[in-house]
Amino acid sequence: MIVESMTYEEICREYNRIHDIYYPRITSKMRPDGTECAKIRRYLLKNKNLQNVLFHPVTYQVDNNTTFCSIPLIKDYNTFKRIGPTIVTFITYINKYGMNAVVRGGNYDNLFLFVTSHFFDRYMERFLDTKLSKIEAIAEFFANNGSFVMTPHPTKKNPNNMIGTSNDIVFFSERLSDTISIMRTCITREQLYDNQTNSAEQLDKLIDEFDAERETLRKYIVNNRNNPYVHVTFY
């Protein structure tokens, strides 16, 4: 259970505990004979030409304050036939500011990204055309912005400030430790100040390189689908 008085480090430990409980339930549902996989299969059989399909989040209510979420992502029907659904997992929790989210990733599953309620408010206001619930907007963000990078952009007020970019989003975050960062707000590229534009352009070059690596990784997963050591934490 996540409560207001917890530190970020304590929330990370709680994330690990929650993940250990609910992730096996998700993977069970996503197995070839699982209930959610069967639903996805039926849908794709009727819509074989669709690509990059985002399905509704599969959620578990941990308590009144915390929800474990999993988003099934399908690149295309042929990829689904070979490796099944790809999933992104995260948790949401509510504090006095609203609904926040935490996602875990990195090569060793030890990097945590906190995304504030304020960030999602700005994201919904500036980037989403349709009316979505907060949790639907969070799912949409994680599903469609898996490639992002950050670089230091210190200010007098916040020497640990970072600037990052993903697709058309420019965001500002803070690095709290070697393993914990927090996304605080986001803007469009048109809203960038002059001194921030160069940083965003440099990040774009890194995004292109990273996307190429992600495609290589996807092919590796497809070709090694029976290898139990193949594990992608955030795809």
N, C-alpha and C positions, 0 to 999 in steps of 0.2 A: 504494500500500500504506500502510495506517495502522498506525503503531507507537506504543508506549507513550510515547516521548519527544517526540512531536509536540505543538506548541502547538495551540490551537483554530484559530488563523489558518491554520496549515499544514494542518490537517484540512479546512478549508473549501476551500483550493486543491486538495487531493486530491479532494474531493467534485466540484468542477467538472471535473477531469480525467476522473474515472470517469463522470460524467454524460455528458460529450461522447462517450465511447466507447459506452456501453450504451443511452442513451436512443434513438438512431436504430434500434437493434435492436428495442426495445419498440414504437416507432411502426410499424415495418414489420410486426410481428406483429398490430398492432391495426388495420391498414388493412382496408377492406372485403374484400379478397381475402387477408388474412393468416390465419395458422393459428389464432391465439388468437381473433380476431374470428369465425372460422367456428365454433369451439367454443361461443362465447357465443351466437351466432345459433341454433345447433341447440338449445341449452338453453332459450332464450327462446321459441322456436317451440312448445315443449312446455309452457311455463309463462308464457303471455302476460299473466296477471293479476298476476304478482309485481311488487313495487315495491321500490326501494332495495336491489338485489341486490348483495352483496359476493362477488366471486369469489376463488378462491385466488390468492395472490401469484404473479406470474411473476418468477423470480429468476435472477440470474447470479452465480456464485461468482467474485469478482474475484481472491481469493487465500484462503489458509487463515483469514484474519482478517476479511475484508471481503466483504459481499454487497450487490449492487445489487438493489433490489426495486421492483416495480410492482404496484399493486392496481387491477384493473378494477372500476369502479363503474357500475351501471346504474340510472338513476332509474325507468324503466319501459320497456316494449317499444316504445312509439311514439317515445320520445325516442331510443332506440337506433337505430331505423330512420332517424331524421333525421340524427343526428350521430355515431352509432357509440359505442364505449365512452369513458367518461371515466376517466382514470387518475391515480393519486397515486403519485409516486415518492419513494423515500428510500433511504438506505444504512444498513446495520448494521455495527458493528465491535465487536470483543471486546478488552477490556483486563482488568486484574487484578480489576476489580469485576464483570465479566460482560458481557452483550450490551447495547450502547448503540445509539442511532439518531440520524441527522441528516436533517433535511428542509430544503429550500430553498424560499423563496417571496418574496412581496413584489411590488410593481409592477414592479420592475426585476430580479427574480431575484437579489437580493443580500442577502437576509436569511436567516440560518441559525439553526435551532433545534436544539439538542442535547437529547436526552432520555436520562436516565441509566438504567442497569440497575436501580438502586434504585427509581426512579419506576415502572418497569414491574412490578417485584415487588409494590409497593403497589397498583398499578392492578389487577393480576390478583387480588390478595388481597381487595380491597375492592369491586370493581365487576363482575367476571366470575363468572358462576355455573358455567360449564363449565370443564373442564380443557383448556387450550390450551397449545401450545408457546409459548416466548417470542416467536418470530418471528410466530406467528399472533396473539398478543396485541398485538404492535406494529402489525401490519397492521390489526387491528380498531380499535385506538386512532386511528390516522391516518385510517382510512376514516370513522369515526363522530364524530370530533371536529375537523373542519376549521374550525369556527367557534369561535374562542376569543379572548379579549382579556385583557390584563394591565394592571395599574396599580401604581405604586410603593407598596411597603409596607416601608419601611426598618426595620431593627432595629439595636440597638447593636452586635451582632456582625457584621451584614451590612448596610451602608448601601445596597447595590445590590439588596436583596431586592425581589421582585415577587410579587404575588398575582394569580391569574387564575381564570377559571371557564369551563367548557364543559359544557353539559348539566348533569348532576348532579355533575360533578367540580370540586373546588376544588384548585388546584395552586399550588405555590410554586416560584419560579424566580429566577434571577439574571441581570441584564443585564450582560454582560461588556464590550460595546462598542455602538456605534450599530447594528451589523449582526449581532451574535452574542448569543444568550440561551441559557440552559441550564435545563431543567426538572429539578428535583431530587426532588420527592416530591409526592404528592397525598393528599387526604383527602375524606371525605364531608362534606356540609353539616352533618350532625349533630355532626361533630367540630370544627367551627369554635369558636374562642374568641370571647367576646363582642366583643372589639375588632376582630375580623376579619369579623364578620357584615355590618356596614354596607358594607364594601368589596366583599364578594361581591354584595350586593343591588344596588349601583350598577353593577357589571359586568353583571348580568343585563339591565339596561335597554339597555346597549350591545349585548349579544348579540342582543336582539330587533331592534334597528335594523340590525345587521350582517346578520342572516338575511334581512331584507327586501331589502337591497341584493344579497345573493347570488342571490335569486330573480330580481331584475331582470337580473343578470349572466347567469344561466342562459338567460333568454329571449333576451337579446342574442346569445348564442352560437348558439342554435337558429336564429335569424333571419339570422345571418351565417355560416353553417357553411362557406361557400365562400370566406370572406375569409381570406387567408393571414396576416393580421396579428392575428387573434383568437387569443390565447394565454392559457390559464389555468394557473398554476403549481401551485396547491393548491386543489382543489375538493372 
